[in-house]
Amino acid sequence: MKLIVEKKTDRVVGIHMVGADAGEIVQGFAVAMRRRRHQAFFDSTIGIHPTAAEEFVTMRQPTPG
């Protein structure tokens, strides 16, 4: 799983996932992406536990790269 965030604007510009039900999970987040939501929008969302999808709303620390 990976969120790609534009550093300058904090806008989520990409979502990647490999695994079971990836298509279903990513489709739900595609709506937020199309609405040009920022990382803070994802951070303020409560994830449904226990699900793989909740990982996308708990990715709060950038990975160096």
All heavy atoms as TSV, in Angstrom:
chain	resi	resn	atom	element	x	y	z
A	1	MET	N	N	0.841	-1.178	0.000
A	1	MET	CA	C	0.000	0.000	0.000
A	1	MET	C	C	0.880	1.233	0.000
A	1	MET	O	O	1.921	1.264	0.645
A	1	MET	CB	C	-0.877	0.029	1.233
A	1	MET	CG	C	-1.853	-1.067	1.314
A	1	MET	SD	S	-2.819	-0.860	2.820
A	1	MET	CE	C	-4.263	-1.701	2.333
A	2	LYS	N	N	0.388	2.250	-0.730
A	2	LYS	CA	C	1.144	3.488	-0.801
A	2	LYS	C	C	0.209	4.631	-1.162
A	2	LYS	O	O	-0.650	4.494	-2.022
A	2	LYS	CB	C	2.232	3.330	-1.857
A	2	LYS	CG	C	3.058	4.529	-2.109
A	2	LYS	CD	C	4.260	4.303	-3.024
A	2	LYS	CE	C	4.055	3.328	-4.134
A	2	LYS	NZ	N	5.201	3.250	-5.053
A	3	LEU	N	N	0.366	5.737	-0.456
A	3	LEU	CA	C	-0.271	6.998	-0.839
A	3	LEU	C	C	0.830	7.879	-1.413
A	3	LEU	O	O	1.903	7.983	-0.819
A	3	LEU	CB	C	-0.854	7.726	0.376
A	3	LEU	CG	C	-2.183	7.264	0.934
A	3	LEU	CD1	C	-2.548	8.109	2.155
A	3	LEU	CD2	C	-3.280	7.346	-0.088
A	4	ILE	N	N	0.571	8.497	-2.529
A	4	ILE	CA	C	1.542	9.418	-3.104
A	4	ILE	C	C	0.998	10.822	-2.893
A	4	ILE	O	O	-0.099	11.153	-3.345
A	4	ILE	CB	C	1.765	9.125	-4.595
A	4	ILE	CG1	C	2.270	7.693	-4.748
A	4	ILE	CG2	C	2.756	10.128	-5.190
A	4	ILE	CD1	C	2.353	7.224	-6.169
A	5	VAL	N	N	1.767	11.617	-2.152
A	5	VAL	CA	C	1.327	12.953	-1.753
A	5	VAL	C	C	2.286	13.991	-2.318
A	5	VAL	O	O	3.495	13.873	-2.173
A	5	VAL	CB	C	1.276	13.064	-0.208
A	5	VAL	CG1	C	0.828	14.451	0.219
A	5	VAL	CG2	C	0.368	11.994	0.374
A	6	GLU	N	N	1.726	15.000	-2.976
A	6	GLU	CA	C	2.531	16.099	-3.491
A	6	GLU	C	C	3.013	16.930	-2.305
A	6	GLU	O	O	2.204	17.479	-1.543
A	6	GLU	CB	C	1.681	16.949	-4.436
A	6	GLU	CG	C	2.458	18.035	-5.117
A	6	GLU	CD	C	1.582	18.802	-6.077
A	6	GLU	OE1	O	0.487	19.235	-5.681
A	6	GLU	OE2	O	2.009	18.942	-7.228
A	7	LYS	N	N	4.310	16.977	-2.122
A	7	LYS	CA	C	4.893	17.625	-0.954
A	7	LYS	C	C	4.506	19.095	-0.834
A	7	LYS	O	O	4.156	19.578	0.246
A	7	LYS	CB	C	6.415	17.499	-1.026
A	7	LYS	CG	C	7.134	17.694	0.259
A	7	LYS	CD	C	8.616	17.447	0.060
A	7	LYS	CE	C	9.165	16.697	1.244
A	7	LYS	NZ	N	10.582	16.401	1.097
A	8	LYS	N	N	4.518	19.806	-1.930
A	8	LYS	CA	C	4.268	21.243	-1.935
A	8	LYS	C	C	2.834	21.590	-1.497
A	8	LYS	O	O	2.620	22.556	-0.766
A	8	LYS	CB	C	4.536	21.785	-3.338
A	8	LYS	CG	C	4.430	23.256	-3.493
A	8	LYS	CD	C	4.853	23.629	-4.898
A	8	LYS	CE	C	4.405	25.015	-5.261
A	8	LYS	NZ	N	4.742	25.346	-6.641
A	9	THR	N	N	1.857	20.796	-1.933
A	9	THR	CA	C	0.451	21.119	-1.661
A	9	THR	C	C	-0.214	20.193	-0.650
A	9	THR	O	O	-1.335	20.454	-0.226
A	9	THR	CB	C	-0.378	21.050	-2.953
A	9	THR	OG1	O	-0.370	19.702	-3.433
A	9	THR	CG2	C	0.163	21.998	-4.010
A	10	ASP	N	N	0.428	19.081	-0.319
A	10	ASP	CA	C	-0.112	18.056	0.577
A	10	ASP	C	C	-1.311	17.323	-0.043
A	10	ASP	O	O	-2.080	16.677	0.638
A	10	ASP	CB	C	-0.508	18.666	1.925
A	10	ASP	CG	C	-0.642	17.619	3.015
A	10	ASP	OD1	O	0.173	16.675	3.032
A	10	ASP	OD2	O	-1.566	17.724	3.833
A	11	ARG	N	N	-1.464	17.432	-1.365
A	11	ARG	CA	C	-2.579	16.791	-2.065
A	11	ARG	C	C	-2.219	15.355	-2.424
A	11	ARG	O	O	-1.120	15.067	-2.873
A	11	ARG	CB	C	-2.919	17.568	-3.330
A	11	ARG	CG	C	-4.197	17.119	-3.989
A	11	ARG	CD	C	-4.618	18.068	-5.082
A	11	ARG	NE	N	-3.721	18.097	-6.209
A	11	ARG	CZ	C	-3.786	17.241	-7.235
A	11	ARG	NH1	N	-4.705	16.316	-7.273
A	11	ARG	NH2	N	-2.933	17.335	-8.224
A	12	VAL	N	N	-3.162	14.452	-2.202
A	12	VAL	CA	C	-2.972	13.049	-2.563
A	12	VAL	C	C	-3.135	12.945	-4.077
A	12	VAL	O	O	-4.178	13.280	-4.626
A	12	VAL	CB	C	-3.982	12.137	-1.833
A	12	VAL	CG1	C	-3.834	10.696	-2.295
A	12	VAL	CG2	C	-3.784	12.236	-0.327
A	13	VAL	N	N	-2.082	12.477	-4.752
A	13	VAL	CA	C	-2.100	12.388	-6.211
A	13	VAL	C	C	-2.064	10.947	-6.716
A	13	VAL	O	O	-2.197	10.704	-7.908
A	13	VAL	CB	C	-0.942	13.201	-6.842
A	13	VAL	CG1	C	-1.127	14.676	-6.566
A	13	VAL	CG2	C	0.402	12.712	-6.355
A	14	GLY	N	N	-1.899	9.995	-5.800
A	14	GLY	CA	C	-1.879	8.601	-6.217
A	14	GLY	C	C	-2.115	7.652	-5.066
A	14	GLY	O	O	-1.808	7.961	-3.914
A	15	ILE	N	N	-2.683	6.510	-5.396
A	15	ILE	CA	C	-2.937	5.451	-4.415
A	15	ILE	C	C	-2.572	4.137	-5.074
A	15	ILE	O	O	-2.998	3.874	-6.207
A	15	ILE	CB	C	-4.419	5.423	-3.992
A	15	ILE	CG1	C	-4.810	6.733	-3.314
A	15	ILE	CG2	C	-4.696	4.244	-3.073
A	15	ILE	CD1	C	-6.295	6.860	-3.037
A	16	HIS	N	N	-1.774	3.339	-4.392
A	16	HIS	CA	C	-1.383	2.034	-4.908
A	16	HIS	C	C	-1.652	0.968	-3.862
A	16	HIS	O	O	-1.446	1.189	-2.668
A	16	HIS	CB	C	0.117	2.004	-5.242
A	16	HIS	CG	C	0.496	2.914	-6.345
A	16	HIS	ND1	N	0.562	2.507	-7.646
A	16	HIS	CD2	C	0.835	4.221	-6.337
A	16	HIS	CE1	C	0.931	3.532	-8.401
A	16	HIS	NE2	N	1.095	4.578	-7.624
A	17	MET	N	N	-2.088	-0.177	-4.322
A	17	MET	CA	C	-2.286	-1.322	-3.423
A	17	MET	C	C	-2.160	-2.602	-4.230
A	17	MET	O	O	-2.666	-2.701	-5.347
A	17	MET	CB	C	-3.656	-1.276	-2.757
A	17	MET	CG	C	-3.894	-2.442	-1.830
A	17	MET	SD	S	-5.514	-2.362	-1.049
A	17	MET	CE	C	-5.487	-3.938	-0.214
A	18	VAL	N	N	-1.497	-3.573	-3.648
A	18	VAL	CA	C	-1.409	-4.910	-4.215
A	18	VAL	C	C	-1.943	-5.860	-3.162
A	18	VAL	O	O	-1.552	-5.776	-1.999
A	18	VAL	CB	C	0.051	-5.281	-4.573
A	18	VAL	CG1	C	0.145	-6.706	-5.061
A	18	VAL	CG2	C	0.609	-4.316	-5.595
A	19	GLY	N	N	-2.857	-6.727	-3.536
A	19	GLY	CA	C	-3.367	-7.701	-2.585
A	19	GLY	C	C	-4.840	-7.976	-2.796
A	19	GLY	O	O	-5.473	-7.453	-3.719
A	20	ALA	N	N	-5.344	-8.793	-1.901
A	20	ALA	CA	C	-6.750	-9.194	-1.975
A	20	ALA	C	C	-7.667	-7.975	-1.910
A	20	ALA	O	O	-7.456	-7.077	-1.092
A	20	ALA	CB	C	-7.070	-10.146	-0.833
A	21	ASP	N	N	-8.651	-7.937	-2.783
A	21	ASP	CA	C	-9.659	-6.874	-2.821
A	21	ASP	C	C	-9.094	-5.486	-3.092
A	21	ASP	O	O	-9.742	-4.486	-2.789
A	21	ASP	CB	C	-10.483	-6.859	-1.529
A	21	ASP	CG	C	-11.185	-8.184	-1.288
A	21	ASP	OD1	O	-11.731	-8.748	-2.259
A	21	ASP	OD2	O	-11.173	-8.660	-0.140
A	22	ALA	N	N	-7.905	-5.417	-3.670
A	22	ALA	CA	C	-7.283	-4.113	-3.938
A	22	ALA	C	C	-8.176	-3.229	-4.801
A	22	ALA	O	O	-8.318	-2.036	-4.527
A	22	ALA	CB	C	-5.918	-4.295	-4.599
A	23	GLY	N	N	-8.788	-3.797	-5.814
A	23	GLY	CA	C	-9.651	-3.004	-6.691
A	23	GLY	C	C	-10.811	-2.378	-5.962
A	23	GLY	O	O	-11.143	-1.206	-6.171
A	24	GLU	N	N	-11.445	-3.139	-5.089
A	24	GLU	CA	C	-12.583	-2.623	-4.323
A	24	GLU	C	C	-12.146	-1.532	-3.348
A	24	GLU	O	O	-12.841	-0.525	-3.180
A	24	GLU	CB	C	-13.250	-3.766	-3.544
A	24	GLU	CG	C	-13.836	-4.849	-4.416
A	24	GLU	CD	C	-15.005	-4.359	-5.260
A	24	GLU	OE1	O	-15.752	-3.481	-4.795
A	24	GLU	OE2	O	-15.146	-4.850	-6.386
A	25	ILE	N	N	-11.024	-1.733	-2.719
A	25	ILE	CA	C	-10.541	-0.764	-1.725
A	25	ILE	C	C	-10.104	0.528	-2.404
A	25	ILE	O	O	-10.485	1.628	-1.989
A	25	ILE	CB	C	-9.400	-1.379	-0.885
A	25	ILE	CG1	C	-9.961	-2.508	-0.013
A	25	ILE	CG2	C	-8.704	-0.307	-0.050
A	25	ILE	CD1	C	-8.908	-3.356	0.661
A	26	VAL	N	N	-9.319	0.417	-3.459
A	26	VAL	CA	C	-8.818	1.605	-4.143
A	26	VAL	C	C	-9.964	2.395	-4.772
A	26	VAL	O	O	-9.929	3.624	-4.805
A	26	VAL	CB	C	-7.738	1.216	-5.180
A	26	VAL	CG1	C	-7.389	2.382	-6.076
A	26	VAL	CG2	C	-6.493	0.712	-4.460
A	27	GLN	N	N	-10.976	1.716	-5.271
A	27	GLN	CA	C	-12.118	2.417	-5.880
A	27	GLN	C	C	-12.756	3.389	-4.891
A	27	GLN	O	O	-13.125	4.501	-5.248
A	27	GLN	CB	C	-13.169	1.424	-6.369
A	27	GLN	CG	C	-14.381	2.061	-7.008
A	27	GLN	CD	C	-14.019	2.854	-8.263
A	27	GLN	OE1	O	-13.261	2.389	-9.096
A	27	GLN	NE2	N	-14.550	4.049	-8.382
A	28	GLY	N	N	-12.882	3.000	-3.655
A	28	GLY	CA	C	-13.453	3.885	-2.644
A	28	GLY	C	C	-12.613	5.122	-2.413
A	28	GLY	O	O	-13.134	6.231	-2.245
A	29	PHE	N	N	-11.315	4.974	-2.440
A	29	PHE	CA	C	-10.425	6.117	-2.229
A	29	PHE	C	C	-10.284	6.972	-3.482
A	29	PHE	O	O	-9.909	8.135	-3.400
A	29	PHE	CB	C	-9.061	5.642	-1.743
A	29	PHE	CG	C	-9.096	5.183	-0.316
A	29	PHE	CD1	C	-9.128	3.838	-0.006
A	29	PHE	CD2	C	-9.123	6.101	0.720
A	29	PHE	CE1	C	-9.187	3.414	1.307
A	29	PHE	CE2	C	-9.181	5.684	2.036
A	29	PHE	CZ	C	-9.210	4.340	2.336
A	30	ALA	N	N	-10.612	6.414	-4.628
A	30	ALA	CA	C	-10.534	7.173	-5.879
A	30	ALA	C	C	-11.465	8.385	-5.851
A	30	ALA	O	O	-11.152	9.427	-6.416
A	30	ALA	CB	C	-10.865	6.269	-7.060
A	31	VAL	N	N	-12.589	8.263	-5.175
A	31	VAL	CA	C	-13.525	9.382	-5.068
A	31	VAL	C	C	-12.860	10.552	-4.345
A	31	VAL	O	O	-12.921	11.694	-4.799
A	31	VAL	CB	C	-14.818	8.956	-4.333
A	31	VAL	CG1	C	-15.721	10.144	-4.086
A	31	VAL	CG2	C	-15.534	7.873	-5.120
A	32	ALA	N	N	-12.210	10.278	-3.240
A	32	ALA	CA	C	-11.518	11.332	-2.491
A	32	ALA	C	C	-10.401	11.944	-3.330
A	32	ALA	O	O	-10.201	13.163	-3.314
A	32	ALA	CB	C	-10.957	10.772	-1.190
A	33	MET	N	N	-9.695	11.108	-4.060
A	33	MET	CA	C	-8.617	11.611	-4.902
A	33	MET	C	C	-9.152	12.519	-6.005
A	33	MET	O	O	-8.585	13.579	-6.273
A	33	MET	CB	C	-7.864	10.441	-5.535
A	33	MET	CG	C	-6.440	10.370	-5.113
A	33	MET	SD	S	-5.590	9.059	-5.952
A	33	MET	CE	C	-5.630	9.572	-7.630
A	34	ARG	N	N	-10.246	12.129	-6.629
A	34	ARG	CA	C	-10.828	12.934	-7.702
A	34	ARG	C	C	-11.338	14.281	-7.184
A	34	ARG	O	O	-11.411	15.246	-7.923
A	34	ARG	CB	C	-11.976	12.182	-8.372
A	34	ARG	CG	C	-11.553	10.955	-9.120
A	34	ARG	CD	C	-11.009	11.232	-10.477
A	34	ARG	NE	N	-12.044	11.892	-11.277
A	34	ARG	CZ	C	-11.775	12.691	-12.290
A	34	ARG	NH1	N	-10.551	12.928	-12.629
A	34	ARG	NH2	N	-12.747	13.256	-12.971
A	35	ARG	N	N	-11.674	14.329	-5.907
A	35	ARG	CA	C	-12.119	15.585	-5.288
A	35	ARG	C	C	-10.936	16.418	-4.827
A	35	ARG	O	O	-11.100	17.414	-4.140
A	35	ARG	CB	C	-13.048	15.301	-4.102
A	35	ARG	CG	C	-14.321	14.551	-4.459
A	35	ARG	CD	C	-15.277	15.350	-5.292
A	35	ARG	NE	N	-15.615	16.572	-4.567
A	35	ARG	CZ	C	-16.109	17.656	-5.139
A	35	ARG	NH1	N	-16.336	17.677	-6.412
A	35	ARG	NH2	N	-16.389	18.716	-4.420
A	36	ARG	N	N	-9.719	15.979	-5.210
A	36	ARG	CA	C	-8.464	16.698	-4.923
A	36	ARG	C	C	-8.246	16.905	-3.426
A	36	ARG	O	O	-7.863	17.980	-2.962
A	36	ARG	CB	C	-8.434	18.013	-5.689
A	36	ARG	CG	C	-8.582	17.805	-7.192
A	36	ARG	CD	C	-8.657	19.090	-7.971
A	36	ARG	NE	N	-7.468	19.900	-7.893
A	36	ARG	CZ	C	-6.369	19.743	-8.639
A	36	ARG	NH1	N	-6.312	18.766	-9.503
A	36	ARG	NH2	N	-5.356	20.547	-8.512
A	37	ARG	N	N	-8.507	15.852	-2.665
A	37	ARG	CA	C	-8.353	15.930	-1.210
A	37	ARG	C	C	-6.874	15.918	-0.811
A	37	ARG	O	O	-6.029	15.381	-1.497
A	37	ARG	CB	C	-9.075	14.767	-0.532
A	37	ARG	CG	C	-10.560	14.797	-0.719
A	37	ARG	CD	C	-11.116	16.067	-0.138
A	37	ARG	NE	N	-12.565	16.107	-0.270
A	37	ARG	CZ	C	-13.297	17.097	0.138
A	37	ARG	NH1	N	-12.762	18.135	0.710
A	37	ARG	NH2	N	-14.592	17.075	-0.034
A	38	HIS	N	N	-6.637	16.497	0.348
A	38	HIS	CA	C	-5.281	16.588	0.895
A	38	HIS	C	C	-5.050	15.486	1.925
A	38	HIS	O	O	-5.998	14.859	2.405
A	38	HIS	CB	C	-5.074	17.967	1.525
A	38	HIS	CG	C	-5.119	19.061	0.521
A	38	HIS	ND1	N	-6.294	19.667	0.160
A	38	HIS	CD2	C	-4.155	19.627	-0.238
A	38	HIS	CE1	C	-6.049	20.588	-0.768
A	38	HIS	NE2	N	-4.753	20.578	-1.027
A	39	GLN	N	N	-3.796	15.307	2.277
A	39	GLN	CA	C	-3.423	14.295	3.268
A	39	GLN	C	C	-4.209	14.481	4.556
A	39	GLN	O	O	-4.621	13.509	5.184
A	39	GLN	CB	C	-1.916	14.362	3.532
A	39	GLN	CG	C	-1.419	13.406	4.588
A	39	GLN	CD	C	-1.431	11.967	4.125
A	39	GLN	OE1	O	-1.041	11.682	3.016
A	39	GLN	NE2	N	-1.867	11.055	4.965
A	40	ALA	N	N	-4.463	15.706	4.956
A	40	ALA	CA	C	-5.196	15.970	6.201
A	40	ALA	C	C	-6.602	15.371	6.167
A	40	ALA	O	O	-7.119	14.931	7.193
A	40	ALA	CB	C	-5.274	17.471	6.456
A	41	PHE	N	N	-7.226	15.324	4.999
A	41	PHE	CA	C	-8.545	14.719	4.844
A	41	PHE	C	C	-8.477	13.229	5.176
A	41	PHE	O	O	-9.315	12.695	5.896
A	41	PHE	CB	C	-9.043	14.941	3.417
A	41	PHE	CG	C	-10.386	14.341	3.139
A	41	PHE	CD1	C	-11.546	14.987	3.530
A	41	PHE	CD2	C	-10.492	13.136	2.468
A	41	PHE	CE1	C	-12.791	14.435	3.264
A	41	PHE	CE2	C	-11.727	12.578	2.196
A	41	PHE	CZ	C	-12.878	13.230	2.599
A	42	PHE	N	N	-7.459	12.565	4.655
A	42	PHE	CA	C	-7.271	11.144	4.946
A	42	PHE	C	C	-6.954	10.943	6.431
A	42	PHE	O	O	-7.483	10.049	7.071
A	42	PHE	CB	C	-6.137	10.567	4.083
A	42	PHE	CG	C	-6.524	10.336	2.650
A	42	PHE	CD1	C	-6.635	11.384	1.769
A	42	PHE	CD2	C	-6.775	9.052	2.188
A	42	PHE	CE1	C	-6.988	11.170	0.452
A	42	PHE	CE2	C	-7.131	8.824	0.870
A	42	PHE	CZ	C	-7.240	9.896	-0.004
A	43	ASP	N	N	-6.086	11.807	6.969
A	43	ASP	CA	C	-5.687	11.689	8.375
A	43	ASP	C	C	-6.862	11.864	9.335
A	43	ASP	O	O	-6.882	11.280	10.409
A	43	ASP	CB	C	-4.622	12.730	8.723
A	43	ASP	CG	C	-3.299	12.474	8.021
A	43	ASP	OD1	O	-3.118	11.371	7.469
A	43	ASP	OD2	O	-2.464	13.390	8.012
A	44	SER	N	N	-7.847	12.661	8.939
A	44	SER	CA	C	-8.986	12.917	9.829
A	44	SER	C	C	-10.109	11.894	9.672
A	44	SER	O	O	-11.129	12.000	10.362
A	44	SER	CB	C	-9.541	14.320	9.570
A	44	SER	OG	O	-10.145	14.378	8.297
A	45	THR	N	N	-9.915	10.925	8.800
A	45	THR	CA	C	-10.931	9.900	8.566
A	45	THR	C	C	-10.708	8.719	9.502
A	45	THR	O	O	-9.581	8.256	9.675
A	45	THR	CB	C	-10.869	9.413	7.104
A	45	THR	OG1	O	-11.070	10.548	6.258
A	45	THR	CG2	C	-11.916	8.370	6.815
A	46	ILE	N	N	-11.762	8.239	10.110
A	46	ILE	CA	C	-11.669	7.075	10.995
A	46	ILE	C	C	-11.770	5.820	10.147
A	46	ILE	O	O	-12.727	5.646	9.387
A	46	ILE	CB	C	-12.782	7.094	12.057
A	46	ILE	CG1	C	-12.616	8.330	12.948
A	46	ILE	CG2	C	-12.781	5.806	12.880
A	46	ILE	CD1	C	-13.774	8.558	13.892
A	47	GLY	N	N	-10.769	4.956	10.267
A	47	GLY	CA	C	-10.752	3.715	9.504
A	47	GLY	C	C	-11.692	2.671	10.088
A	47	GLY	O	O	-11.994	2.681	11.282
A	48	ILE	N	N	-12.163	1.794	9.230
A	48	ILE	CA	C	-13.013	0.691	9.673
A	48	ILE	C	C	-12.091	-0.448	10.102
A	48	ILE	O	O	-11.295	-0.944	9.299
A	48	ILE	CB	C	-13.944	0.238	8.540
A	48	ILE	CG1	C	-14.839	1.398	8.113
A	48	ILE	CG2	C	-14.776	-0.957	8.977
A	48	ILE	CD1	C	-15.587	1.154	6.829
A	49	HIS	N	N	-12.181	-0.845	11.345
A	49	HIS	CA	C	-11.274	-1.843	11.923
A	49	HIS	C	C	-12.021	-3.148	12.169
A	49	HIS	O	O	-13.142	-3.120	12.635
A	49	HIS	CB	C	-10.708	-1.306	13.235
A	49	HIS	CG	C	-9.733	-2.229	13.882
A	49	HIS	ND1	N	-8.453	-2.369	13.396
A	49	HIS	CD2	C	-9.850	-3.063	14.926
A	49	HIS	CE1	C	-7.821	-3.267	14.157
A	49	HIS	NE2	N	-8.650	-3.685	15.088
A	50	PRO	N	N	-11.468	-4.255	11.889
A	50	PRO	CA	C	-10.188	-4.514	11.238
A	50	PRO	C	C	-10.368	-4.711	9.735
A	50	PRO	O	O	-11.055	-5.626	9.302
A	50	PRO	CB	C	-9.725	-5.804	11.895
A	50	PRO	CG	C	-10.992	-6.562	12.160
A	50	PRO	CD	C	-12.045	-5.513	12.414
A	51	THR	N	N	-9.798	-3.844	8.954
A	51	THR	CA	C	-9.796	-3.991	7.505
A	51	THR	C	C	-8.451	-3.537	6.953
A	51	THR	O	O	-7.736	-2.768	7.600
A	51	THR	CB	C	-10.888	-3.134	6.828
A	51	THR	OG1	O	-10.574	-1.751	7.022
A	51	THR	CG2	C	-12.276	-3.436	7.362
A	52	ALA	N	N	-8.135	-3.989	5.765
A	52	ALA	CA	C	-6.912	-3.528	5.108
A	52	ALA	C	C	-7.056	-2.063	4.714
A	52	ALA	O	O	-6.091	-1.297	4.751
A	52	ALA	CB	C	-6.624	-4.381	3.878
A	53	ALA	N	N	-8.265	-1.631	4.370
A	53	ALA	CA	C	-8.499	-0.257	3.920
A	53	ALA	C	C	-8.135	0.775	4.985
A	53	ALA	O	O	-7.751	1.904	4.654
A	53	ALA	CB	C	-9.955	-0.082	3.509
A	54	GLU	N	N	-8.219	0.426	6.238
A	54	GLU	CA	C	-7.910	1.396	7.293
A	54	GLU	C	C	-6.458	1.849	7.243
A	54	GLU	O	O	-6.126	2.919	7.752
A	54	GLU	CB	C	-8.252	0.849	8.674
A	54	GLU	CG	C	-7.263	-0.164	9.211
A	54	GLU	CD	C	-7.625	-0.664	10.605
A	54	GLU	OE1	O	-7.855	0.161	11.497
A	54	GLU	OE2	O	-7.683	-1.883	10.777
A	55	GLU	N	N	-5.605	1.079	6.609
A	55	GLU	CA	C	-4.191	1.465	6.517
A	55	GLU	C	C	-4.019	2.773	5.745
A	55	GLU	O	O	-3.136	3.562	6.055
A	55	GLU	CB	C	-3.373	0.350	5.863
A	55	GLU	CG	C	-3.353	-0.937	6.654
A	55	GLU	CD	C	-2.798	-0.773	8.062
A	55	GLU	OE1	O	-1.808	-0.018	8.243
A	55	GLU	OE2	O	-3.355	-1.373	8.991
A	56	PHE	N	N	-4.866	3.015	4.753
A	56	PHE	CA	C	-4.743	4.240	3.962
A	56	PHE	C	C	-5.018	5.497	4.776
A	56	PHE	O	O	-4.522	6.564	4.438
A	56	PHE	CB	C	-5.676	4.200	2.748
A	56	PHE	CG	C	-5.149	3.377	1.611
A	56	PHE	CD1	C	-5.799	2.221	1.225
A	56	PHE	CD2	C	-4.007	3.756	0.925
A	56	PHE	CE1	C	-5.321	1.458	0.175
A	56	PHE	CE2	C	-3.517	3.007	-0.127
A	56	PHE	CZ	C	-4.180	1.853	-0.504
A	57	VAL	N	N	-5.808	5.409	5.814
A	57	VAL	CA	C	-6.105	6.596	6.624
A	57	VAL	C	C	-5.242	6.677	7.878
A	57	VAL	O	O	-5.445	7.557	8.709
A	57	VAL	CB	C	-7.614	6.687	6.980
A	57	VAL	CG1	C	-8.438	6.835	5.725
A	57	VAL	CG2	C	-8.081	5.513	7.797
A	58	THR	N	N	-4.289	5.765	7.996
A	58	THR	CA	C	-3.349	5.837	9.120
A	58	THR	C	C	-1.920	6.070	8.649
A	58	THR	O	O	-0.998	6.027	9.451
A	58	THR	CB	C	-3.411	4.549	9.973
A	58	THR	OG1	O	-3.087	3.426	9.168
A	58	THR	CG2	C	-4.777	4.362	10.604
A	59	MET	N	N	-1.732	6.348	7.372
A	59	MET	CA	C	-0.400	6.643	6.825
A	59	MET	C	C	-0.091	8.115	7.050
A	59	MET	O	O	-0.392	8.956	6.219
A	59	MET	CB	C	-0.359	6.316	5.334
A	59	MET	CG	C	-0.506	4.870	5.021
A	59	MET	SD	S	-0.411	4.635	3.230
A	59	MET	CE	C	-0.616	2.877	3.160
A	60	ARG	N	N	0.462	8.420	8.185
A	60	ARG	CA	C	0.683	9.824	8.556
A	60	ARG	C	C	2.129	10.263	8.465
A	60	ARG	O	O	2.417	11.450	8.470
A	60	ARG	CB	C	0.146	10.065	9.962
A	60	ARG	CG	C	-1.366	9.916	9.995
A	60	ARG	CD	C	-1.958	10.282	11.338
A	60	ARG	NE	N	-3.383	10.232	11.278
A	60	ARG	CZ	C	-4.113	9.188	11.678
A	60	ARG	NH1	N	-3.519	8.133	12.192
A	60	ARG	NH2	N	-5.413	9.214	11.574
A	61	GLN	N	N	3.049	9.329	8.391
A	61	GLN	CA	C	4.461	9.663	8.317
A	61	GLN	C	C	5.008	9.393	6.932
A	61	GLN	O	O	4.813	8.300	6.396
A	61	GLN	CB	C	5.252	8.847	9.348
A	61	GLN	CG	C	4.851	9.103	10.785
A	61	GLN	CD	C	5.073	10.532	11.199
A	61	GLN	OE1	O	6.073	11.142	10.862
A	61	GLN	NE2	N	4.111	11.091	11.918
A	62	PRO	N	N	5.688	10.366	6.320
A	62	PRO	CA	C	6.264	10.127	5.001
A	62	PRO	C	C	7.409	9.124	5.063
A	62	PRO	O	O	8.090	9.013	6.070
A	62	PRO	CB	C	6.769	11.493	4.567
A	62	PRO	CG	C	6.919	12.272	5.821
A	62	PRO	CD	C	5.957	11.696	6.821
A	63	THR	N	N	7.560	8.413	3.985
A	63	THR	CA	C	8.680	7.477	3.849
A	63	THR	C	C	9.746	8.153	3.014
A	63	THR	O	O	9.445	8.636	1.915
A	63	THR	CB	C	8.211	6.175	3.155
A	63	THR	OG1	O	7.167	5.623	3.928
A	63	THR	CG2	C	9.337	5.184	3.026
A	64	PRO	N	N	10.969	8.229	3.517
A	64	PRO	CA	C	12.024	8.866	2.727
A	64	PRO	C	C	12.204	8.140	1.388
A	64	PRO	O	O	12.109	6.938	1.312
A	64	PRO	CB	C	13.268	8.706	3.590
A	64	PRO	CG	C	12.780	8.359	4.951
A	64	PRO	CD	C	11.444	7.709	4.776
A	65	GLY	N	N	12.443	8.899	0.378
A	65	GLY	CA	C	12.658	8.265	-0.922
A	65	GLY	C	C	12.742	9.207	-1.979
A	65	GLY	O	O	13.018	9.753	-2.769
